[in-house]
């Protein structure tokens, strides 16, 4: 074999090893994104489990507000279905968009519930209601932290997939950029929740 053949084989081997390394790094980052979504998923499920309890406590005091309570439960059920779809495919932009929309509706319904609760002093004074509201607030904070961790993993993945020369491997093997979750969808949601009991 000639020197040129050895040089060509060495270059091909280096490129092949580099491409395998780039692929493995992109796969690791993609798996970390899925894991980060799993942390959001855990907190959302916890939140969805708290909401029916909150509604049941409120129902005892708010007999005339059935429509508000039913809206919260309907929004919770819609968000839960969207969460299950997103959990099945945490890298799907469409599933995450549907989840964000459902979460926005749930946030609005909960906001209306808490606004109505203000009109019921005995409900505000209920120990169970206070505890559930506090637990829901803590869970909301955990969801926010989990979303931030998810977005950090998306950023790391997208950065790796967009840098040259890794972008060549990414494009050839279908590693497309992923969409970050917005932590809030409106200026109103960006305000800190005010739950007073």
MDTraj code that builds the backbone (N, CA, C; nanometers):
import mdtraj as md
import numpy as np

residues = "UNK UNK UNK UNK UNK UNK UNK UNK UNK UNK UNK UNK UNK UNK UNK UNK UNK UNK UNK UNK UNK UNK UNK UNK UNK UNK UNK UNK UNK UNK UNK UNK UNK UNK UNK UNK UNK UNK UNK UNK UNK UNK UNK UNK UNK UNK UNK UNK UNK UNK UNK UNK UNK UNK UNK UNK UNK UNK UNK UNK UNK UNK UNK UNK UNK UNK UNK UNK UNK UNK UNK UNK UNK UNK UNK UNK UNK UNK UNK UNK UNK UNK UNK UNK UNK UNK UNK UNK UNK UNK UNK UNK UNK UNK UNK UNK UNK UNK UNK UNK UNK UNK UNK UNK UNK UNK UNK UNK UNK UNK UNK UNK UNK UNK UNK UNK UNK UNK UNK UNK UNK UNK UNK UNK UNK UNK UNK UNK UNK UNK UNK UNK UNK UNK UNK UNK UNK UNK UNK UNK UNK UNK UNK UNK UNK UNK UNK UNK UNK UNK UNK UNK UNK UNK UNK UNK UNK UNK UNK UNK UNK UNK UNK UNK UNK UNK UNK UNK UNK UNK UNK UNK UNK UNK UNK UNK UNK UNK UNK UNK UNK UNK UNK UNK UNK UNK UNK UNK UNK UNK UNK UNK UNK UNK UNK UNK UNK".split()
xyz = np.array([
    [0.0834, -0.1179, 0.0000],
    [0.0000, 0.0000, 0.0000],
    [0.0878, 0.1240, 0.0000],
    [0.0333, 0.2217, -0.0680],
    [0.1112, 0.3442, -0.0783],
    [0.0824, 0.4351, 0.0404],
    [0.1656, 0.5355, 0.0549],
    [0.1530, 0.6345, 0.1628],
    [0.0204, 0.7090, 0.1492],
    [-0.0196, 0.7396, 0.0277],
    [-0.1446, 0.8119, 0.0034],
    [-0.2634, 0.7293, 0.0527],
    [-0.2603, 0.6010, 0.0294],
    [-0.3686, 0.5134, 0.0744],
    [-0.3772, 0.5134, 0.2266],
    [-0.2600, 0.5057, 0.2921],
    [-0.2589, 0.5086, 0.4390],
    [-0.3111, 0.6420, 0.4917],
    [-0.2733, 0.7487, 0.4278],
    [-0.3199, 0.8814, 0.4710],
    [-0.4713, 0.8918, 0.4537],
    [-0.5223, 0.8457, 0.3410],
    [-0.6673, 0.8505, 0.3159],
    [-0.7404, 0.7639, 0.4195],
    [-0.6882, 0.6448, 0.4453],
    [-0.7512, 0.5577, 0.5447],
    [-0.7481, 0.6213, 0.6839],
    [-0.6387, 0.6866, 0.7179],
    [-0.6281, 0.7520, 0.8480],
    [-0.7287, 0.8674, 0.8587],
    [-0.7421, 0.9457, 0.7529],
    [-0.8373, 1.0569, 0.7529],
    [-0.9801, 1.0037, 0.7658],
    [-1.0120, 0.8987, 0.6906],
    [-1.1452, 0.8385, 0.6982],
    [-1.1709, 0.7867, 0.8397],
    [-1.0721, 0.7222, 0.9008],
    [-1.0887, 0.6690, 1.0366],
    [-1.1119, 0.7821, 1.1362],
    [-1.0357, 0.8914, 1.1240],
    [-1.0524, 1.0061, 1.2140],
    [-1.1920, 1.0662, 1.1983],
    [-1.2346, 1.0845, 1.0744],
    [-1.3685, 1.1409, 1.0495],
    [-1.4759, 1.0477, 1.1041],
    [-1.4602, 0.9177, 1.0836],
    [-1.5575, 0.8212, 1.1333],
    [-1.5650, 0.8245, 1.2859],
    [-1.4502, 0.8231, 1.3527],
    [-1.4499, 0.8291, 1.4996],
    [-1.5107, 0.9599, 1.5493],
    [-1.4785, 1.0693, 1.4827],
    [-1.5361, 1.1975, 1.5209],
    [-1.6882, 1.1955, 1.5024],
    [-1.7383, 1.1415, 1.3899],
    [-1.8819, 1.1362, 1.3634],
    [-1.9537, 1.0502, 1.4676],
    [-1.8946, 0.9386, 1.5065],
    [-1.9535, 0.8538, 1.6095],
    [-1.9569, 0.9288, 1.7427],
    [-1.8508, 0.9994, 1.7755],
    [-1.8479, 1.0791, 1.8988],
    [-1.9529, 1.1891, 1.8978],
    [-1.9678, 1.2569, 1.7833],
    [-2.0687, 1.3628, 1.7712],
    [-2.2088, 1.3042, 1.7863],
    [-2.2343, 1.1908, 1.7224],
    [-2.3644, 1.1245, 1.7339],
    [-2.3935, 1.0870, 1.8794],
    [-2.2963, 1.0272, 1.9465],
    [-2.3148, 0.9866, 2.0857],
    [-2.3421, 1.1070, 2.1757],
    [-2.2729, 1.2161, 2.1516],
    [-2.2952, 1.3374, 2.2321],
    [-2.4358, 1.3924, 2.2092],
    [-2.4805, 1.3959, 2.0849],
    [-2.6151, 1.4447, 2.0553],
    [-2.7214, 1.3538, 2.1174],
    [-2.7000, 1.2236, 2.1129],
    [-2.7945, 1.1305, 2.1748],
    [-2.7984, 1.1495, 2.3265],
    [-2.6825, 1.1681, 2.3876],
    [-2.6776, 1.1903, 2.5328],
    [-2.7542, 1.3170, 2.5690],
    [-2.7327, 1.4229, 2.4926],
    [-2.8028, 1.5483, 2.5192],
    [-2.9532, 1.5350, 2.4967],
    [-2.9915, 1.4612, 2.3956],
    [-3.1338, 1.4384, 2.3682],
    [-3.1976, 1.3601, 2.4831],
    [-3.1272, 1.2617, 2.5356],
    [-3.1770, 1.1855, 2.6500],
    [-3.1875, 1.2731, 2.7744],
    [-3.0946, 1.3654, 2.7916],
    [-3.1011, 1.4563, 2.9052],
    [-3.2213, 1.5496, 2.8933],
    [-3.2571, 1.5883, 2.7716],
    [-3.3776, 1.6692, 2.7499],
    [-3.5004, 1.5895, 2.7927],
    [-3.5079, 1.4647, 2.7502],
    [-3.6221, 1.3800, 2.7879],
    [-3.6282, 1.3615, 2.9389],
    [-3.5142, 1.3445, 3.0029],
    [-3.5100, 1.3314, 3.1482],
    [-3.5567, 1.4603, 3.2152],
    [-3.5143, 1.5728, 3.1644],
    [-3.5560, 1.7014, 3.2213],
    [-3.7069, 1.7197, 3.2080],
    [-3.7642, 1.6755, 3.0960],
    [-3.9099, 1.6835, 3.0838],
    [-3.9755, 1.5915, 3.1862],
    [-3.9135, 1.4792, 3.2146],
    [-3.9668, 1.3880, 3.3156],
    [-3.9813, 1.4559, 3.4509],
    [-3.8905, 1.5466, 3.4830],
    [-3.8998, 1.6193, 3.6095],
    [-4.0197, 1.7148, 3.6088],
    [-4.0465, 1.7766, 3.4946],
    [-4.1660, 1.8603, 3.4813],
    [-4.2893, 1.7723, 3.4977],
    [-4.2872, 1.6585, 3.4321],
    [-4.3990, 1.5648, 3.4339],
    [-4.4356, 1.5253, 3.5769],
    [-4.3361, 1.4960, 3.6583],
    [-4.3601, 1.4570, 3.7977],
    [-4.4329, 1.5688, 3.8721],
    [-4.3866, 1.6919, 3.8553],
    [-4.4472, 1.8045, 3.9269],
    [-4.5881, 1.8351, 3.8753],
    [-4.6074, 1.8218, 3.7443],
    [-4.7414, 1.8474, 3.6895],
    [-4.8408, 1.7441, 3.7418],
    [-4.7998, 1.6181, 3.7477],
    [-4.8888, 1.5149, 3.8006],
    [-4.9231, 1.5433, 3.9462],
    [-4.8262, 1.5878, 4.0209],
    [-4.8497, 1.6235, 4.1615],
    [-4.9510, 1.7366, 4.1696],
    [-4.9342, 1.8339, 4.0834],
    [-5.0262, 1.9476, 4.0795],
    [-5.1666, 1.9020, 4.0411],
    [-5.1759, 1.8174, 3.9401],
    [-5.3069, 1.7683, 3.8965],
    [-5.3749, 1.6872, 4.0070],
    [-5.2973, 1.6194, 4.0897],
    [-5.3541, 1.5441, 4.2009],
    [-5.4044, 1.6359, 4.3126],
    [-5.3427, 1.7514, 4.3298],
    [-5.3851, 1.8454, 4.4338],
    [-5.5151, 1.9175, 4.3976],
    [-5.5350, 1.9441, 4.2714],
    [-5.6480, 2.0285, 4.2291],
    [-5.7836, 1.9695, 4.2667],
    [-5.8112, 1.8404, 4.2429],
    [-5.9433, 1.7888, 4.2839],
    [-5.9684, 1.8028, 4.4340],
    [-5.8653, 1.7854, 4.5150],
    [-5.8810, 1.8024, 4.6595],
    [-5.9169, 1.9467, 4.6934],
    [-5.8513, 2.0387, 4.6281],
    [-5.8787, 2.1809, 4.6482],
    [-6.0229, 2.2132, 4.6102],
    [-6.0676, 2.1600, 4.4983],
    [-6.2047, 2.1844, 4.4518],
    [-6.3057, 2.1239, 4.5484],
    [-6.2774, 2.0041, 4.6006],
    [-6.3712, 1.9412, 4.6942],
    [-6.3860, 2.0229, 4.8221],
    [-6.2767, 2.0757, 4.8726],
    [-6.2856, 2.1602, 4.9920],
    [-6.3663, 2.2853, 4.9596],
    [-6.3401, 2.3458, 4.8451],
    [-6.4118, 2.4676, 4.8062],
    [-6.5596, 2.4390, 4.7822],
    [-6.5905, 2.3227, 4.7298],
    [-6.7298, 2.2873, 4.6983],
    [-6.8187, 2.2917, 4.8236],
    [-6.7638, 2.2564, 4.9385],
    [-6.8398, 2.2572, 5.0636],
    [-6.8912, 2.3975, 5.0973],
    [-6.8134, 2.4980, 5.0606],
    [-6.8473, 2.6356, 5.0958],
    [-6.9118, 2.7122, 4.9799],
    [-6.8833, 2.6711, 4.8582],
    [-6.9209, 2.7496, 4.7407],
    [-7.0284, 2.6800, 4.6576],
    [-7.1410, 2.6525, 4.7166],
    [-7.2471, 2.5820, 4.6461],
    [-7.2956, 2.6592, 4.5240],
    [-7.2895, 2.7908, 4.5294],
    [-7.3399, 2.8732, 4.4189],
    [-7.2347, 2.8980, 4.3112],
    [-7.1184, 2.8426, 4.3265],
    [-7.0095, 2.8645, 4.2319],
    [-6.9732, 2.7361, 4.1578],
    [-7.0717, 2.6530, 4.1338],
    [-7.0466, 2.5231, 4.0691],
    [-6.9800, 2.5393, 3.9328],
    [-7.0180, 2.6421, 3.8595],
    [-6.9616, 2.6627, 3.7261],
    [-6.8107, 2.6878, 3.7337],
    [-6.7687, 2.7661, 3.8306],
    [-6.6252, 2.7933, 3.8488],
    [-6.5514, 2.6648, 3.8838],
    [-6.6085, 2.5861, 3.9737],
    [-6.5435, 2.4616, 4.0152],
    [-6.5371, 2.3620, 3.8997],
    [-6.6433, 2.3531, 3.8213],
    [-6.6445, 2.2628, 3.7064],
    [-6.5437, 2.3067, 3.6003],
    [-6.5271, 2.4385, 3.5849],
    [-6.4293, 2.4891, 3.4878],
    [-6.2879, 2.4503, 3.5295],
    [-6.2593, 2.4546, 3.6587],
    [-6.1265, 2.4151, 3.7079],
    [-6.1022, 2.2671, 3.6802],
    [-6.2015, 2.1840, 3.7111],
    [-6.1857, 2.0402, 3.6885],
    [-6.1710, 2.0095, 3.5396],
    [-6.2504, 2.0760, 3.4552],
    [-6.2403, 2.0532, 3.3104],
    [-6.1030, 2.0956, 3.2587],
    [-6.0535, 2.2100, 3.3054],
    [-5.9207, 2.2566, 3.2630],
    [-5.8123, 2.1620, 3.3146],
    [-5.8277, 2.1118, 3.4353],
    [-5.7311, 2.0178, 3.4921],
    [-5.7284, 1.8893, 3.4094],
    [-5.8458, 1.8398, 3.3720],
    [-5.8518, 1.7172, 3.2920],
    [-5.7896, 1.7374, 3.1544],
    [-5.8158, 1.8514, 3.0931],
    [-5.7562, 1.8812, 2.9617],
    [-5.6039, 1.8906, 2.9731],
    [-5.5562, 1.9583, 3.0776],
    [-5.4119, 1.9706, 3.0979],
    [-5.3493, 1.8345, 3.1258],
    [-5.4188, 1.7512, 3.2003],
    [-5.3676, 1.6178, 3.2308],
    [-5.3537, 1.5341, 3.1039],
    [-5.4526, 1.5436, 3.0152],
    [-5.4434, 1.4703, 2.8874],
    [-5.3276, 1.5233, 2.8028],
    [-5.3121, 1.6543, 2.7989],
    [-5.2024, 1.7141, 2.7220],
    [-5.0676, 1.6737, 2.7816],
    [-5.0609, 1.6653, 2.9133],
    [-4.9371, 1.6239, 2.9802],
    [-4.9030, 1.4805, 2.9451],
    [-5.0032, 1.3925, 2.9397],
    [-4.9787, 1.2523, 2.9040],
    [-4.9277, 1.2413, 2.7606],
    [-4.9831, 1.3222, 2.6722],
    [-4.9376, 1.3220, 2.5330],
    [-4.7936, 1.3728, 2.5235],
    [-4.7635, 1.4792, 2.5967],
    [-4.6274, 1.5340, 2.5953],
    [-4.5294, 1.4371, 2.6609],
    [-4.5729, 1.3681, 2.7654],
    [-4.4848, 1.2718, 2.8321],
    [-4.4517, 1.1549, 2.7397],
    [-4.5461, 1.1198, 2.6530],
    [-4.5213, 1.0111, 2.5580],
    [-4.4186, 1.0515, 2.4534],
    [-4.4100, 1.1798, 2.4226],
    [-4.3132, 1.2294, 2.3245],
    [-4.2633, 1.3670, 2.3682],
    [-4.1709, 1.3711, 2.4654],
    [-4.1271, 1.4990, 2.5211],
    [-4.0438, 1.5844, 2.4244],
    [-4.0121, 1.5326, 2.3089],
    [-3.9350, 1.6100, 2.2123],
    [-4.0234, 1.6667, 2.1017],
    [-4.1542, 1.6444, 2.1095],
    [-4.2480, 1.6911, 2.0081],
    [-4.2905, 1.8347, 2.0373],
    [-4.2609, 1.9233, 1.9453],
    [-4.3004, 2.0626, 1.9610],
    [-4.4514, 2.0789, 1.9658],
    [-4.5242, 1.9986, 1.8875],
    [-4.6706, 2.0071, 1.8858],
    [-4.7290, 1.9647, 2.0209],
    [-4.6784, 1.8557, 2.0769],
    [-4.7283, 1.8076, 2.2060],
    [-4.6971, 1.9082, 2.3163],
    [-4.5778, 1.9663, 2.3119],
    [-4.5412, 2.0654, 2.4133],
    [-4.6226, 2.1930, 2.3974],
    [-4.6543, 2.2295, 2.2728],
    [-4.7394, 2.3465, 2.2491],
    [-4.8794, 2.3242, 2.3027],
    [-4.9332, 2.2045, 2.2809],
    [-5.0662, 2.1721, 2.3334],
    [-5.0653, 2.1736, 2.4858],
    [-4.9579, 2.1239, 2.5450],
    [-4.9458, 2.1258, 2.6908],
    [-4.9414, 2.2691, 2.7424],
    [-4.8645, 2.3537, 2.6772],
    [-4.8559, 2.4938, 2.7197],
    [-4.9921, 2.5624, 2.7113],
    [-5.0677, 2.5354, 2.6043],
    [-5.2010, 2.5928, 2.5913],
    [-5.2949, 2.5443, 2.7005],
    [-5.2922, 2.4141, 2.7276],
    [-5.3780, 2.3580, 2.8321],
    [-5.3387, 2.4098, 2.9697],
    [-5.2088, 2.4251, 2.9920],
    [-5.1616, 2.4801, 3.1193],
    [-5.2072, 2.6255, 3.1361],
    [-5.2088, 2.7002, 3.0262],
    [-5.2576, 2.8379, 3.0315],
    [-5.4043, 2.8438, 3.0707],
    [-5.4850, 2.7543, 3.0145],
    [-5.6271, 2.7479, 3.0506],
    [-5.6448, 2.7086, 3.1968],
    [-5.5649, 2.6130, 3.2423],
    [-5.5739, 2.5706, 3.3820],
    [-5.5338, 2.6846, 3.4751],
    [-5.4282, 2.7557, 3.4404],
    [-5.3859, 2.8689, 3.5226],
    [-5.4947, 2.9749, 3.5328],
    [-5.5621, 3.0009, 3.4208],
    [-5.6711, 3.0980, 3.4219],
    [-5.7870, 3.0515, 3.5087],
    [-5.8221, 2.9226, 3.4984],
    [-5.9322, 2.8687, 3.5787],
    [-5.8979, 2.8723, 3.7276],
    [-5.7747, 2.8378, 3.7615],
    [-5.7338, 2.8449, 3.9027],
    [-5.7340, 2.9886, 3.9522],
    [-5.6922, 3.0803, 3.8673],
    [-5.6949, 3.2218, 3.9054],
    [-5.8362, 3.2690, 3.9354],
    [-5.9325, 3.2270, 3.8526],
    [-6.0725, 3.2630, 3.8775],
    [-6.1223, 3.1997, 4.0073],
    [-6.0815, 3.0743, 4.0335],
    [-6.1215, 3.0078, 4.1570],
    [-6.0707, 3.0853, 4.2779],
    [-5.9448, 3.1222, 4.2757],
    [-5.8895, 3.1942, 4.3904],
    [-5.9502, 3.3329, 4.4056],
    [-5.9905, 3.3923, 4.2960],
    [-6.0594, 3.5217, 4.3041],
    [-6.1957, 3.5053, 4.3708],
    [-6.2656, 3.3968, 4.3387],
    [-6.3965, 3.3712, 4.3996],
    [-6.3804, 3.3344, 4.5473],
    [-6.2746, 3.2623, 4.5796],
    [-6.2494, 3.2221, 4.7182],
    [-6.2402, 3.3447, 4.8083],
    [-6.1917, 3.4547, 4.7547],
    [-6.1798, 3.5776, 4.8331],
    [-6.3147, 3.6222, 4.8899],
    [-6.4234, 3.5849, 4.8243],
    [-6.5575, 3.6249, 4.8686],
    [-6.6141, 3.5337, 4.9777],
    [-6.5385, 3.4319, 5.0174],
    [-6.5854, 3.3357, 5.1165],
    [-6.4878, 3.3313, 5.2351],
    [-6.5097, 3.4179, 5.3352],
    [-6.4151, 3.4244, 5.4489],
    [-6.3997, 3.2909, 5.5219],
    [-6.5095, 3.2160, 5.5357],
    [-6.4984, 3.0880, 5.6075],
    [-6.4155, 2.9880, 5.5287],
    [-6.4198, 2.9959, 5.3965],
    [-6.3371, 2.9090, 5.3128],
    [-6.1903, 2.9505, 5.3235],
    [-6.1659, 3.0809, 5.3228],
    [-6.0280, 3.1295, 5.3384],
    [-5.9688, 3.0853, 5.4714],
    [-6.0544, 3.0720, 5.5729],
    [-6.0083, 3.0349, 5.7063],
    [-5.9935, 2.8833, 5.7225],
    [-6.0456, 2.8054, 5.6300],
    [-6.0406, 2.6601, 5.6400],
    [-5.8952, 2.6116, 5.6346],
    [-5.8570, 2.5343, 5.7338],
    [-5.7189, 2.4859, 5.7452],
    [-5.6792, 2.4002, 5.6255],
    [-5.7664, 2.3112, 5.5838],
    [-5.7360, 2.2236, 5.4709],
    [-5.7159, 2.3058, 5.3440],
    [-5.8010, 2.4055, 5.3241],
    [-5.7888, 2.4912, 5.2057],
    [-5.6557, 2.5664, 5.2070],
    [-5.6177, 2.6177, 5.3236],
    [-5.4894, 2.6886, 5.3346],
    [-5.3728, 2.5955, 5.3041],
    [-5.3785, 2.4749, 5.3591],
    [-5.2694, 2.3789, 5.3376],
    [-5.2600, 2.3376, 5.1909],
    [-5.3754, 2.3115, 5.1305],
    [-5.3746, 2.2731, 4.9887],
    [-5.3255, 2.3875, 4.9007],
    [-5.3668, 2.5075, 4.9317],
    [-5.3224, 2.6241, 4.8543],
    [-5.1715, 2.6444, 4.8676],
    [-5.1215, 2.6257, 4.9885],
    [-4.9769, 2.6386, 5.0097],
    [-4.9016, 2.5294, 4.9342],
    [-4.9535, 2.4079, 4.9392],
    [-4.8901, 2.2976, 4.8675],
    [-4.8921, 2.3216, 4.7161],
    [-5.0032, 2.3763, 4.6670],
    [-5.0143, 2.4083, 4.5245],
    [-4.9132, 2.5161, 4.4858],
    [-4.8953, 2.6149, 4.5719],
    [-4.7968, 2.7198, 4.5452],
    [-4.6562, 2.6625, 4.5404],
    [-4.6236, 2.5731, 4.6345],
    [-4.4914, 2.5090, 4.6337],
    [-4.4724, 2.4265, 4.5072],
    [-4.5765, 2.3580, 4.4658],
    [-4.5681, 2.2768, 4.3450],
    [-4.5480, 2.3643, 4.2225],
    [-4.6171, 2.4778, 4.2176],
    [-4.5989, 2.5728, 4.1071],
    [-4.4533, 2.6176, 4.0995],
    [-4.3921, 2.6423, 4.2141],
    [-4.2508, 2.6814, 4.2157],
    [-4.1627, 2.5694, 4.1617],
    [-4.1933, 2.4463, 4.2012],
    [-4.1153, 2.3322, 4.1518],
    [-4.1315, 2.3147, 4.0009],
    [-4.2526, 2.3385, 3.9516],
    [-4.2758, 2.3315, 3.8070],
    [-4.1895, 2.4352, 3.7363],
    [-4.1842, 2.5558, 3.7920],
    [-4.1011, 2.6617, 3.7332],
    [-3.9540, 2.6234, 3.7280],
    [-3.9036, 2.5662, 3.8362],
    [-3.7632, 2.5229, 3.8380],
    [-3.7395, 2.4100, 3.7386],
    [-3.8338, 2.3170, 3.7301],
    [-3.8194, 2.2052, 3.6366],
    [-3.8229, 2.2552, 3.4921],
    [-3.9067, 2.3542, 3.4629],
    [-3.9101, 2.4126, 3.3285],
    [-3.7772, 2.4781, 3.2944],
    [-3.7194, 2.5458, 3.3925],
    [-3.5905, 2.6102, 3.3677],
    [-3.4823, 2.5063, 3.3391],
    [-3.4819, 2.3978, 3.4152],
    [-3.3842, 2.2909, 3.3918],
    [-3.4053, 2.2286, 3.2537],
    [-3.5302, 2.2113, 3.2144],
    [-3.5621, 2.1579, 3.0825],
    [-3.5086, 2.2508, 2.9740],
    [-3.5357, 2.3791, 2.9885],
    [-3.4887, 2.4762, 2.8895],
    [-3.3363, 2.4795, 2.8832],
    [-3.2699, 2.4624, 2.9978],
    [-3.1232, 2.4575, 2.9986],
    [-3.0732, 2.3379, 2.9166],
    [-3.1401, 2.2231, 2.9307],
    [-3.1003, 2.1045, 2.8540],
    [-3.1280, 2.1235, 2.7053],
    [-3.2401, 2.1887, 2.6718],
    [-3.2705, 2.2187, 2.5310],
    [-3.1616, 2.3076, 2.4732],
    [-3.1216, 2.4081, 2.5493],
    [-3.0175, 2.4999, 2.5024],
    [-2.8866, 2.4258, 2.4767],
    [-2.8476, 2.3379, 2.5680],
    [-2.7236, 2.2600, 2.5499],
    [-2.7333, 2.1720, 2.4253],
    [-2.8474, 2.1072, 2.4070],
    [-2.8668, 2.0213, 2.2897],
    [-2.8630, 2.1048, 2.1614],
    [-2.9403, 2.2125, 2.1568],
    [-2.9449, 2.2958, 2.0362],
    [-2.8083, 2.3548, 2.0041],
    [-2.7359, 2.3984, 2.1076],
    [-2.6013, 2.4513, 2.0832],
    [-2.5113, 2.3458, 2.0201],
    [-2.5161, 2.2255, 2.0756],
    [-2.4313, 2.1185, 2.0219],
    [-2.4717, 2.0837, 1.8789],
    [-2.6010, 2.0806, 1.8517],
    [-2.6495, 2.0411, 1.7191],
    [-2.6278, 2.1488, 1.6140],
    [-2.6037, 2.2734, 1.6562],
    [-2.5917, 2.3835, 1.5608],
    [-2.4464, 2.4263, 1.5354],
    [-2.3533, 2.3766, 1.6150],
    [-2.2141, 2.4157, 1.5961],
    [-2.1496, 2.3363, 1.4830],
    [-2.0676, 2.4053, 1.4078],
    [-1.9922, 2.3391, 1.3018],
    [-1.8739, 2.2698, 1.3651],
    [-1.8387, 2.1547, 1.3305],
    [-1.8857, 2.0688, 1.2236],
    [-1.9932, 1.9689, 1.2678],
    [-2.0330, 1.9727, 1.3961],
    [-2.1336, 1.8776, 1.4450],
    [-2.2653, 1.8920, 1.3701],
    [-2.2935, 2.0092, 1.3200],
    [-2.4182, 2.0321, 1.2471],
    [-2.4298, 1.9383, 1.1269],
    [-2.3179, 1.8999, 1.0715],
    [-2.3193, 1.8078, 0.9563],
    [-2.3783, 1.6734, 0.9994],
    [-2.3290, 1.6195, 1.1097],
    [-2.3802, 1.4928, 1.1617],
    [-2.5260, 1.5096, 1.2036],
    [-2.5563, 1.6222, 1.2684],
    [-2.6929, 1.6462, 1.3153],
    [-2.7910, 1.6473, 1.1987],
    [-2.7574, 1.7151, 1.0932],
    [-2.8479, 1.7232, 0.9772],
    [-2.8594, 1.5886, 0.9048],
    [-2.7476, 1.5203, 0.8912],
    [-2.7503, 1.3914, 0.8222],
    [-2.8320, 1.2868, 0.8979],
    [-2.8302, 1.2929, 1.0313],
    [-2.8955, 1.1902, 1.1113],
    [-3.0271, 1.2374, 1.1749],
    [-3.0770, 1.3539, 1.1346],
    [-3.2102, 1.3980, 1.1780],
    [-3.2184, 1.4606, 1.3152],
    [-3.1095, 1.5135, 1.3666],
    [-3.1121, 1.5838, 1.4945],
    [-3.1536, 1.7284, 1.4688],
    [-3.2828, 1.7536, 1.4785],
    [-3.3337, 1.8873, 1.4514],
    [-3.3382, 1.9687, 1.5807],
    [-3.3332, 2.1015, 1.5693],
    [-3.3416, 2.1851, 1.6901],
    [-3.4741, 2.1624, 1.7632],
    [-3.4690, 2.1708, 1.8952],
    [-3.5875, 2.1531, 1.9783],
    [-3.6355, 2.2890, 2.0286],
    [-3.7632, 2.2951, 2.0618],
    [-3.8236, 2.4194, 2.1081],
    [-3.8257, 2.4241, 2.2597],
    [-3.7889, 2.5389, 2.3131],
    [-3.7922, 2.5575, 2.4578],
    [-3.9353, 2.5798, 2.5040],
    [-3.9590, 2.5449, 2.6283],
    [-4.0878, 2.5744, 2.6906],
    [-4.0857, 2.7172, 2.7406],
    [-4.1930, 2.7874, 2.7159],
    [-4.2049, 2.9180, 2.7776],
    [-4.2517, 2.8944, 2.9194],
    [-4.1878, 2.9617, 3.0127],
    [-4.2272, 2.9396, 3.1513],
    [-4.3602, 3.0060, 3.1808],
    [-4.3943, 3.1103, 3.1058],
    [-4.5245, 3.1740, 3.1211],
    [-4.5712, 3.2167, 2.9837],
    [-4.7008, 3.2377, 2.9712],
    [-4.7551, 3.2750, 2.8421],
    [-4.8082, 3.4163, 2.8375],
    [-4.8117, 3.4856, 2.9499],
    [-4.8614, 3.6219, 2.9484],
    [-4.7974, 3.7011, 3.0610],
    [-4.8096, 3.8322, 3.0520],
    [-4.7554, 3.9175, 3.1576],
    [-4.8264, 3.8923, 3.2902],
    [-4.9557, 3.8609, 3.2842],
    [-5.0314, 3.8347, 3.4065],
    [-4.9741, 3.7130, 3.4785],
    [-4.9393, 3.6090, 3.4026],
    [-4.8841, 3.4889, 3.4637],
    [-4.7437, 3.5117, 3.5184],
    [-4.6754, 3.6128, 3.4703],
    [-4.5402, 3.6396, 3.5182],
    [-4.5413, 3.6974, 3.6593],
    [-4.6540, 3.7499, 3.7037],
    [-4.6652, 3.8038, 3.8377],
    [-4.6658, 3.6894, 3.9370],
    [-4.6094, 3.7133, 4.0532],
    [-4.6090, 3.6100, 4.1574],
    [-4.7510, 3.5845, 4.2035],
    [-4.7874, 3.4580, 4.2240],
    [-4.9226, 3.4286, 4.2698],
    [-4.9440, 3.4831, 4.4103],
    [-5.0631, 3.5359, 4.4330],
    [-5.0969, 3.5885, 4.5644],
    [-5.2098, 3.5035, 4.6192],
    [-5.1740, 3.4155, 4.7089],
    [-5.2719, 3.3309, 4.7742],
    [-5.2675, 3.3655, 4.9214],
    [-5.3750, 3.4233, 4.9702],
    [-5.3780, 3.4647, 5.1094],
    [-5.4942, 3.3970, 5.1798],
    [-5.4634, 3.3283, 5.2879],
    [-5.5678, 3.2662, 5.3695],
    [-5.5433, 3.2964, 5.5138],
])
top = md.Topology()
chain = top.add_chain()
for i, resn in enumerate(residues, 1):
    res = top.add_residue(resn, chain, resSeq=i)
    for name in ("N", "CA", "C"):
        top.add_atom(name, md.element.get_by_symbol(name[0]), res)
traj = md.Trajectory(xyz[None], top)
